[in-house]
């Protein structure tokens, strides 16, 4: 039975595979359409460690052969100042938008990757009112919220953010390869990923470090 919401702990084995399975499950709820291109809108800024999760994911996607489009990278981040502009690039284009962002939560939730149906609500953790993003979304809980959120984001451990970004990017790439290759009536369930080979050049532990030209939002 497809799930519309999943939470993956970064410390559990093969978090990238778990993200891929969760994405395929959530995607099947949307009504799989092979002609609908996947666009990843990766929100955040590289000026604060905790907020850099989205741009890191965006850059890792562009470095490692993601077949969809990416808006938001370390070089060209999508943030509060240009989010409206970025969303105009995908509005009414017949695409499936995947929102990716960092978020704050409870101490128990830190290190969790949430894959869910519906729009991402960026900026809530730092009391900002921004437009919703995505037909489905991935949110990474990078630190504890509730007090001095901007300072908390600046003092988040880079090690955790990079590990979460690797798992998220790997999961998106792996799931997208399945979305590109299967018929809508035969979208693979979680068990299909367990039997499938890892895409060339990727492991769930780390992504290939080769630096390729980035795409993203042109300003």
Secondary structure by P-SEA (a helix, b strand, c coil): ccccbbbbbccccaaaaaaaaaaaaaaaaacccccbbbbbbbbbbccccccaaaaaaaaaaaacccccccccccccccccccaaaaaaacccccbbbbbbbccccccccccbbbbbcbbbbcccccccccccccccbbbbbccccccaaaaaaaaccaaaaaaaaaaaaaaaaaaaaaaacccccccccaaaaaacccccccccccccccccccccccc
